[in-house]
Amino acid sequence: MPMNVPARRGALDLRPLSARSVVLSLLLGAHPPELPVRELVRLVEGFDVGGSTLRAALSRMVAAGDLRRTDGGYRLSDRLLDRQRRQDDAVHPRTRAWDGDWEMAVVTATGRGPAERADLRTRLTTLRLAELREGVWLRPANLTRALPGDLDQVVQRYTARPGRPPGELAGTLWPLQDWSATARALLAHIDGEARPAGRLTAFAAVVRHLLADPVLPPGLLPADWPGAELRAAYTDYQRHLIGEARARVRAS
């Protein structure tokens, strides 16, 4: 199963955030992806990142090509804008009414090395396709997005209507109950976490989990699917986080 979800149902992927991770989390959630220095300083104060640590992290991130300086602050580099777009699509997926068709991508390229095969698997998984068998990937055709044109060099695309019941097929392609259980565990953890650094860590895990949501048509999902609830929680958190920082800057 290609989805990036914890192996144990309800397990939480909570990773301590470095100063770099804090800065990236804040900028990836900002629109536009740029923050004045004063706002950035105010924001990181709540996440156990001191001024000298922040300055060192910003210098390293500019040198590494993660950020670029602007007149008054820092902005995500062009390289990371694609990452923000993927995150935005995870938080606000673009869907359309499903008519029963499925997207299918069949890998036709041969002679590729392990690294190339792994990269292709990652790209297809990122596009929310799932592998039915080796080289055969599919999903319901309910997303308003086109597959990148360069994939035509390694896969052939089809529109299919499998004979298997669609709900049963979706249940074999994605571990839906596991995803749901972890989402519920994240929501419960957030409700009980009052520390700003702990909440940022939890919401970073929320974003990673939303990237693994297959975004299936409602009729193919288990009852009480928590995807919308998880997205709403993240959206509210980001709005309050940036809004409070800007209010503190104006008041200072």
Rosetta silent file (secondary structure, phi, psi, omega in degrees, C-alpha in Angstrom):
SEQUENCE: MPMNVPARRGALDLRPLSARSVVLSLLLGAHPPELPVRELVRLVEGFDVGGSTLRAALSRMVAAGDLRRTDGGYRLSDRLLDRQRRQDDAVHPRTRAWDGDWEMAVVTATGRGPAERADLRTRLTTLRLAELREGVWLRPANLTRALPGDLDQVVQRYTARPGRPPGELAGTLWPLQDWSATARALLAHIDGEARPAGRLTAFAAVVRHLLADPVLPPGLLPADWPGAELRAAYTDYQRHLIGEARARVRAS
SCORE:     score description
SCORE:     0.000 S_00000001
   1 L     0.000  122.319 -170.485    0.000    0.000    0.000 S_00000001
   2 L   -83.759   -7.508 -177.023    1.687    3.188   -1.158 S_00000001
   3 L   -66.748  142.547 -179.029    0.050    5.707    1.155 S_00000001
   4 L   -87.596   78.882  179.257    2.407    7.380    3.585 S_00000001
   5 L  -125.848  155.102  178.553    0.582    6.573    6.817 S_00000001
   6 L   -58.486  145.698 -178.098    1.877    5.195   10.117 S_00000001
   7 L   -67.876  -31.512 -178.371    2.064    1.416   10.212 S_00000001
   8 L   -99.215  128.794 -176.765    0.209    1.228   13.523 S_00000001
   9 L   -57.167  130.231  178.630   -3.390    2.407   13.518 S_00000001
  10 L    81.239   -1.360  179.301   -3.728    5.698   15.389 S_00000001
  11 L   -70.185  143.728 -177.740    0.056    6.184   15.696 S_00000001
  12 L  -108.207  133.318  179.597    1.176    9.810   15.516 S_00000001
  13 L   -95.130   74.918 -177.645    4.151   10.987   13.475 S_00000001
  14 L   -97.930  111.683 -176.436    5.229   13.816   15.793 S_00000001
  15 L  -110.799  126.921  177.051    8.703   15.052   14.888 S_00000001
  16 L   -55.124  138.353 -175.488   10.514   17.679   16.993 S_00000001
  17 L   -96.989  126.777  172.135   10.858   20.855   14.964 S_00000001
  18 L   -77.145  172.548  176.562   14.220   22.526   14.417 S_00000001
  19 H   -58.468  -41.115  177.295   14.467   26.279   13.905 S_00000001
  20 H   -60.537  -43.839 -178.820   14.540   25.636   10.148 S_00000001
  21 H   -64.561  -38.209  178.400   11.407   23.484   10.383 S_00000001
  22 H   -61.988  -48.654 -179.107    9.597   26.160   12.387 S_00000001
  23 H   -60.564  -45.872 -179.590   10.420   28.840    9.801 S_00000001
  24 H   -64.345  -41.051  178.917    9.393   26.597    6.899 S_00000001
  25 H   -58.952  -41.188 -178.423    6.139   25.577    8.608 S_00000001
  26 H   -69.301  -44.074 -177.400    5.237   29.232    9.079 S_00000001
  27 H   -73.696  -34.739  177.667    6.101   30.326    5.542 S_00000001
  28 H   -65.243  -26.879  178.719    4.505   27.302    3.884 S_00000001
  29 L   -92.309   -2.008 -178.183    1.271   28.221    5.635 S_00000001
  30 L   -96.387  143.300  178.842    1.458   31.926    4.752 S_00000001
  31 L  -134.653  112.883   -0.271   -0.163   33.420    1.639 S_00000001
  32 L   -68.401  163.362 -173.926    1.729   34.993    0.038 S_00000001
  33 L   -78.644   58.063 -176.512    4.682   32.900    1.305 S_00000001
  34 E  -146.092  139.097  178.086    6.552   35.887    2.705 S_00000001
  35 E  -134.520  135.873  172.764    6.825   37.378    6.187 S_00000001
  36 E   -62.538  155.413 -177.427    8.407   40.629    7.383 S_00000001
  37 H   -58.106  -42.446 -177.078   11.260   40.162    9.810 S_00000001
  38 H   -62.540  -41.510  179.061    9.302   41.627   12.719 S_00000001
  39 H   -66.877  -40.759 -179.514    6.405   39.212   12.207 S_00000001
  40 H   -63.084  -41.990  178.309    8.758   36.273   11.833 S_00000001
  41 H   -62.273  -44.222  179.213   10.552   37.173   15.061 S_00000001
  42 H   -62.197  -41.820 -178.002    7.228   37.466   16.895 S_00000001
  43 H   -64.488  -46.927 -174.361    6.020   34.139   15.554 S_00000001
  44 H   -73.314  -18.226  178.152    9.076   32.096   16.458 S_00000001
  45 H   -56.667  -33.940 -178.261    9.201   33.503   19.989 S_00000001
  46 L   -79.292   -3.809 -175.640    6.324   31.206   20.873 S_00000001
  47 L  -118.152   28.902  174.778    8.109   28.106   19.610 S_00000001
  48 L    61.840   33.047  177.195   11.215   28.143   21.775 S_00000001
  49 L  -115.680  113.354 -179.086   13.388   29.671   19.030 S_00000001
  50 L   -78.197  168.578 -176.698   15.591   32.531   20.254 S_00000001
  51 H   -60.955  -44.650 -178.666   16.736   35.506   18.218 S_00000001
  52 H   -67.497  -37.832  177.675   20.317   34.317   17.654 S_00000001
  53 H   -64.548  -41.607  178.634   19.091   30.840   16.691 S_00000001
  54 H   -62.668  -46.387 -178.881   16.616   32.362   14.247 S_00000001
  55 H   -60.337  -42.338  179.085   19.255   34.564   12.622 S_00000001
  56 H   -64.499  -41.497 -179.662   21.601   31.619   12.168 S_00000001
  57 H   -64.827  -43.107  179.827   18.804   29.482   10.707 S_00000001
  58 H   -62.585  -41.232  179.159   17.745   32.217    8.279 S_00000001
  59 H   -62.413  -44.228  179.464   21.322   32.694    7.057 S_00000001
  60 H   -65.221  -38.134 -177.648   21.722   28.959    6.442 S_00000001
  61 H   -69.962  -35.889  175.229   18.360   28.739    4.678 S_00000001
  62 H   -65.665  -44.911 -179.749   19.203   31.611    2.338 S_00000001
  63 H   -63.170  -33.703 -178.147   22.570   30.024    1.552 S_00000001
  64 H   -82.909   -7.183 -179.966   20.886   26.653    0.919 S_00000001
  65 L    86.161   13.271  176.510   18.322   28.160   -1.448 S_00000001
  66 L   -79.041  -36.243 -176.826   15.308   27.570    0.819 S_00000001
  67 E  -128.330  162.623  168.136   14.586   31.286    1.269 S_00000001
  68 E  -134.689  146.828  179.797   15.393   34.552   -0.406 S_00000001
  69 E   -72.899  143.591  171.231   15.661   37.978    1.147 S_00000001
  70 L  -119.066 -176.591 -177.909   13.092   40.624    0.262 S_00000001
  71 L   -58.241  -38.843 -174.831   13.056   44.338    1.078 S_00000001
  72 L  -123.463    4.251 -176.032   11.550   43.744    4.495 S_00000001
  73 E  -171.565 -140.564 -176.781   11.706   40.056    5.247 S_00000001
  74 E  -134.844  147.268 -178.039   12.006   36.544    3.843 S_00000001
  75 E  -134.215  147.953  174.720   10.153   34.632    1.156 S_00000001
  76 E   -59.652  141.781  175.504   10.082   30.994    0.102 S_00000001
  77 L   -70.621  161.978  178.194   12.393   30.269   -2.813 S_00000001
  78 H   -57.033  -34.541 -178.942   10.917   29.233   -6.141 S_00000001
  79 H   -61.117  -34.853 -177.734   12.089   25.695   -5.421 S_00000001
  80 H   -90.900   -6.839  177.235    9.851   25.484   -2.364 S_00000001
  81 H   -65.492  -32.376  176.527    6.805   27.080   -3.988 S_00000001
  82 H   -65.202  -38.133  175.935    5.984   23.702   -5.545 S_00000001
  83 H   -62.952  -40.247  177.676    6.017   22.187   -2.065 S_00000001
  84 H   -65.148  -39.078  178.365    3.603   24.879   -0.899 S_00000001
  85 H   -61.914  -40.755  177.602    1.305   24.153   -3.853 S_00000001
  86 H   -64.521  -40.285  178.297    1.229   20.470   -2.894 S_00000001
  87 H   -64.849  -42.818  178.918    0.467   21.430    0.691 S_00000001
  88 H   -62.172  -40.228  178.587   -2.296   23.803   -0.427 S_00000001
  89 H   -65.469  -31.037  177.760   -3.805   21.052   -2.576 S_00000001
  90 H   -71.636  -38.347 -178.383   -3.757   18.746    0.444 S_00000001
  91 H   -79.231  -36.142 -179.365   -5.511   21.298    2.657 S_00000001
  92 L  -129.511   72.012 -176.899   -7.932   22.499   -0.042 S_00000001
  93 L   -65.147  142.779  179.615   -8.204   19.687   -2.618 S_00000001
  94 L   -97.353  113.403 -175.081   -9.867   20.569   -5.912 S_00000001
  95 E  -123.669  166.403  174.011  -12.490   17.985   -6.736 S_00000001
  96 L  -137.094  165.945  179.445  -15.370   17.487   -9.130 S_00000001
  97 L   -60.052  138.913 -176.385  -18.460   15.322   -9.137 S_00000001
  98 L   -94.610  130.667 -178.783  -17.553   11.704   -9.760 S_00000001
  99 L  -104.677    8.153  179.237  -19.241    9.905  -12.630 S_00000001
 100 L   101.937  -11.696  178.273  -17.777    6.452  -11.943 S_00000001
 101 L   -75.178  153.300  174.985  -14.687    6.724  -14.157 S_00000001
 102 E  -121.521  141.295  167.957  -11.223    5.875  -12.837 S_00000001
 103 E   -77.044  138.945  174.998   -7.856    7.271  -13.897 S_00000001
 104 E  -133.812  134.018  175.888   -5.382    4.533  -14.793 S_00000001
 105 E  -125.460  121.518 -178.867   -1.658    4.893  -15.424 S_00000001
 106 E  -110.525  121.247 -178.975    0.271    1.864  -16.657 S_00000001
 107 E   -71.183  124.110 -178.018    4.056    1.994  -16.441 S_00000001
 108 L  -115.374  -15.431 -178.834    5.513    1.122  -19.833 S_00000001
 109 L   -70.136  144.771  178.567    9.142    2.242  -19.515 S_00000001
 110 L  -126.930  166.384  175.910   11.735   -0.487  -19.114 S_00000001
 111 L    74.913   17.458  179.966   15.394   -0.606  -18.202 S_00000001
 112 L   -88.277  147.141  178.801   15.128    1.920  -15.390 S_00000001
 113 L   -78.863  172.705 -178.941   17.365    1.686  -12.323 S_00000001
 114 H   -57.815  -39.999 -178.867   16.138    1.424   -8.708 S_00000001
 115 H   -65.145  -41.587  178.942   16.416    5.180   -8.103 S_00000001
 116 H   -65.975  -39.958  178.766   14.334    5.988  -11.200 S_00000001
 117 H   -65.584  -40.906  179.427   11.696    3.427  -10.236 S_00000001
 118 H   -65.645  -40.314  179.070   11.512    4.796   -6.696 S_00000001
 119 H   -63.455  -40.843  178.839   11.195    8.360   -8.003 S_00000001
 120 H   -65.224  -41.178  177.537    8.332    7.353  -10.302 S_00000001
 121 H   -60.332  -42.504  179.378    6.539    5.595   -7.453 S_00000001
 122 H   -63.576  -42.547 -179.677    6.871    8.726   -5.339 S_00000001
 123 H   -64.102  -43.097 -178.854    5.524   10.933   -8.130 S_00000001
 124 H   -68.413  -37.416  177.020    2.513    8.690   -8.765 S_00000001
 125 H   -65.942  -40.444  178.269    1.766    8.456   -5.047 S_00000001
 126 H   -61.368  -31.581  177.507    2.004   12.247   -4.744 S_00000001
 127 L   -80.245    7.610  176.305   -0.610   12.456   -7.517 S_00000001
 128 L    66.796   26.796  168.267   -2.868   10.349   -5.225 S_00000001
 129 L   -88.548  155.334  178.293   -2.750    7.285   -7.442 S_00000001
 130 E  -127.723  149.109 -174.390   -2.495    3.871   -5.804 S_00000001
 131 E   -90.282  116.176  177.686   -0.834    0.725   -7.138 S_00000001
 132 E   -75.858  -44.515  173.605   -3.224   -2.126   -7.907 S_00000001
 133 E  -152.053  172.414 -174.554   -0.396   -4.401   -9.005 S_00000001
 134 L   -55.086  121.313  176.110    3.142   -3.760  -10.127 S_00000001
 135 L    85.354   -1.805 -178.940    3.097   -1.020  -12.743 S_00000001
 136 E  -119.735  112.750 -174.868   -0.692   -0.462  -12.686 S_00000001
 137 E  -119.868  142.418  179.868   -1.856    2.659  -10.843 S_00000001
 138 E  -157.229  169.098  175.682   -5.363    4.075  -10.548 S_00000001
 139 E  -168.377  160.924  173.040   -7.807    6.208   -8.623 S_00000001
 140 E   -61.038  143.250 -176.901  -11.338    7.590   -9.067 S_00000001
 141 L   -87.655   66.154 -179.574  -11.387   10.429  -11.590 S_00000001
 142 L  -117.872    8.961  178.545  -12.745   13.053   -9.184 S_00000001
 143 E  -101.315  139.575  177.701   -9.769   15.435   -8.991 S_00000001
 144 L   -91.666   70.612  177.060   -9.569   18.570  -11.123 S_00000001
 145 L  -151.596  148.428  177.019   -5.953   18.150  -12.058 S_00000001
 146 L  -101.089  148.845  174.882   -4.050   16.847  -15.040 S_00000001
 147 L   -72.680  143.458  179.512   -1.122   14.491  -14.807 S_00000001
 148 L   -55.379  138.750 -175.879    2.216   16.140  -15.737 S_00000001
 149 H   -61.823  -30.531 -177.307    2.908   15.794  -19.432 S_00000001
 150 H   -69.445  -13.498  175.864    6.393   14.351  -18.949 S_00000001
 151 H   -65.867  -21.246 -179.841    4.843   11.232  -17.406 S_00000001
 152 H   -62.344  -17.200  178.028    3.817   10.242  -20.920 S_00000001
 153 H   -74.307  -19.840 -174.571    7.427    9.197  -21.465 S_00000001
 154 L  -126.682  -12.046  179.439    7.111    6.403  -18.890 S_00000001
 155 E  -135.552  157.079  168.195    3.386    5.617  -18.527 S_00000001
 156 E  -110.072  139.344 -175.649    0.313    5.208  -20.677 S_00000001
 157 E  -105.659  145.745  179.374   -2.898    6.740  -19.387 S_00000001
 158 E  -141.660  159.995  165.138   -6.397    5.318  -19.616 S_00000001
 159 E  -107.175  129.583 -172.413   -9.908    5.946  -18.384 S_00000001
 160 E  -131.525  159.134  170.520  -11.333    2.776  -16.860 S_00000001
 161 L  -131.821   88.149 -177.464  -14.460    1.381  -15.212 S_00000001
 162 L   -59.070  147.686  178.644  -13.346   -1.631  -13.166 S_00000001
 163 L   -74.706  -19.657 -179.889  -15.849   -4.432  -12.800 S_00000001
 164 L   -71.454  143.692  176.845  -15.120   -4.697   -9.085 S_00000001
 165 L   -53.466  131.515 -172.772  -17.427   -2.707   -6.751 S_00000001
 166 H   -61.470  -37.221  178.620  -15.768    0.702   -6.363 S_00000001
 167 H   -65.275  -39.493  178.524  -16.006    0.811   -2.571 S_00000001
 168 H   -66.454  -41.243  179.880  -14.407   -2.603   -2.283 S_00000001
 169 H   -64.529  -44.912  178.794  -11.657   -1.628   -4.723 S_00000001
 170 H   -59.566  -37.636 -179.474  -10.906    1.607   -2.842 S_00000001
 171 H   -67.433  -24.299  176.636  -10.630   -0.369    0.398 S_00000001
 172 H   -85.838  -24.649 -177.347   -7.929   -2.584   -1.108 S_00000001
 173 H   -84.744  -32.119 -176.835   -5.963    0.335   -2.575 S_00000001
 174 L  -131.232  139.188  177.195   -5.859    2.561    0.514 S_00000001
 175 L   -79.486   74.438 -169.444   -5.791    1.735    4.259 S_00000001
 176 H   -64.218  -40.641 -179.514   -8.800    3.955    4.899 S_00000001
 177 H   -65.930  -37.804  178.118   -9.544    2.821    8.447 S_00000001
 178 H   -65.448  -43.333  179.199   -5.927    3.383    9.462 S_00000001
 179 H   -61.455  -44.515 -179.418   -5.900    6.875    7.930 S_00000001
 180 H   -62.623  -43.408 -178.766   -9.136    7.736    9.700 S_00000001
 181 H   -63.590  -40.486  178.636   -7.904    6.432   13.061 S_00000001
 182 H   -67.859  -39.300  176.660   -4.702    8.476   12.842 S_00000001
 183 H   -60.643  -42.779  178.313   -6.660   11.592   11.856 S_00000001
 184 H   -64.149  -39.187  178.683   -8.897   11.124   14.904 S_00000001
 185 H   -65.584  -37.588  177.163   -5.843   10.650   17.108 S_00000001
 186 H   -64.560  -43.986  179.277   -4.344   13.884   15.739 S_00000001
 187 H   -61.850  -41.700  178.444   -7.545   15.807   16.441 S_00000001
 188 H   -65.767  -40.293  179.212   -7.643   14.463   20.002 S_00000001
 189 H   -63.418  -43.069  179.721   -3.968   15.316   20.517 S_00000001
 190 H   -61.214  -43.072 -179.987   -4.515   18.871   19.268 S_00000001
 191 H   -60.465  -31.203 -177.444   -7.444   19.356   21.639 S_00000001
 192 H   -97.848    1.827 -176.356   -5.230   18.374   24.579 S_00000001
 193 L  -104.863  114.715 -178.310   -2.090   20.264   23.546 S_00000001
 194 L  -100.755  -21.886 -176.619   -1.810   23.793   24.937 S_00000001
 195 L   -70.911  131.423  179.611    1.917   24.501   24.375 S_00000001
 196 H   -55.234  -44.581  179.969    2.525   26.602   21.240 S_00000001
 197 H   -64.361  -38.995  178.197    5.533   24.495   20.218 S_00000001
 198 H   -65.626  -37.328  179.146    3.564   21.311   20.795 S_00000001
 199 H   -69.794  -40.259  177.203    0.667   22.576   18.697 S_00000001
 200 H   -62.541  -41.982  176.781    2.939   23.583   15.816 S_00000001
 201 H   -59.595  -43.269 -179.505    4.529   20.129   15.911 S_00000001
 202 H   -65.128  -41.934 -178.365    1.078   18.535   15.867 S_00000001
 203 H   -74.047  -25.364  170.072   -0.134   20.632   12.952 S_00000001
 204 H   -63.169  -39.101  175.839    3.022   19.826   10.984 S_00000001
 205 H   -66.982  -34.338  176.521    1.980   16.185   11.427 S_00000001
 206 H   -59.955  -45.586 -179.965   -1.533   17.133   10.283 S_00000001
 207 H   -61.201  -45.409  179.073   -0.134   18.480    7.008 S_00000001
 208 H   -60.025  -37.759 -179.053    1.889   15.302    6.417 S_00000001
 209 H   -70.913  -38.142  178.242   -1.227   13.247    7.078 S_00000001
 210 H   -66.292  -30.803  176.465   -3.375   15.313    4.715 S_00000001
 211 H   -63.254  -21.794 -179.947   -0.797   14.779    1.974 S_00000001
 212 L   -98.057    1.875  176.591   -1.613   11.065    2.298 S_00000001
 213 L   -70.751  125.808 -179.699   -5.401   11.517    2.119 S_00000001
 214 L   -70.659  -11.625 -179.977   -6.576    9.835   -1.115 S_00000001
 215 L    51.702   61.492 -179.157   -9.367   12.442   -1.487 S_00000001
 216 L   -85.919  160.145  172.220  -11.913    9.894   -2.630 S_00000001
 217 L   -58.897  145.914 -176.170  -15.513   10.596   -3.650 S_00000001
 218 H   -52.626  -35.994 -177.526  -17.755   10.676   -0.561 S_00000001
 219 H   -67.946  -13.121 -179.932  -19.539    7.480   -1.549 S_00000001
 220 H  -101.306    0.233 -176.170  -16.290    5.512   -1.346 S_00000001
 221 L   -96.473  150.964  173.734  -15.305    6.686    2.128 S_00000001
 222 L   -63.324  160.587  177.337  -16.060    5.013    5.457 S_00000001
 223 L   -61.481  148.163  177.702  -18.716    6.613    7.638 S_00000001
 224 L    59.390   38.193  176.869  -17.559    9.605    9.733 S_00000001
 225 L   -62.017  126.520 -171.451  -14.506   10.235    7.563 S_00000001
 226 L   -91.983   14.327 -176.644  -12.530   12.986    9.409 S_00000001
 227 H   -58.426  -48.875 -178.654  -10.814   14.583    6.405 S_00000001
 228 H   -64.053  -38.881  179.926  -12.911   17.766    6.377 S_00000001
 229 H   -64.851  -40.229  179.503  -12.608   18.147   10.152 S_00000001
 230 H   -67.116  -40.470  178.561   -8.829   17.833   10.011 S_00000001
 231 H   -65.256  -41.367  179.314   -8.602   20.394    7.200 S_00000001
 232 H   -64.087  -39.374  179.366  -10.819   22.852    9.072 S_00000001
 233 H   -63.015  -43.575  179.736   -8.692   22.511   12.215 S_00000001
 234 H   -66.247  -43.133 -179.133   -5.496   23.270   10.279 S_00000001
 235 H   -61.316  -44.235  178.555   -7.062   26.219    8.426 S_00000001
 236 H   -63.508  -41.029 -179.440   -8.298   27.777   11.686 S_00000001
 237 H   -61.830  -47.602 -178.645   -4.906   27.268   13.324 S_00000001
 238 H   -63.547  -41.193 -179.778   -3.014   28.992   10.509 S_00000001
 239 H   -62.879  -44.859 -179.866   -5.434   31.914   10.400 S_00000001
 240 H   -69.029  -38.138 -177.872   -5.184   32.518   14.143 S_00000001
 241 H   -60.991  -53.636 -178.346   -1.405   32.014   14.208 S_00000001
 242 H   -68.613  -39.535 -179.258   -0.605   34.620   11.553 S_00000001
 243 H   -62.636  -42.123  179.904   -3.370   36.966   12.724 S_00000001
 244 H   -66.699  -39.991  179.183   -2.155   37.020   16.325 S_00000001
 245 H   -62.785  -43.010 -179.060    1.438   37.678   15.279 S_00000001
 246 H   -67.423  -34.627  177.082    0.403   40.606   13.091 S_00000001
 247 H   -66.076  -39.216  179.449   -1.730   42.042   15.896 S_00000001
 248 H   -67.121  -37.719  178.637    1.245   41.886   18.293 S_00000001
 249 H   -65.240  -43.265  179.674    3.491   43.619   15.770 S_00000001
 250 H   -64.324  -32.810 -177.252    0.974   46.423   15.252 S_00000001
 251 H   -79.389  -18.244 -175.223    0.607   46.862   19.019 S_00000001
 252 L   -83.902    0.000    0.000    4.367   47.037   19.657 S_00000001
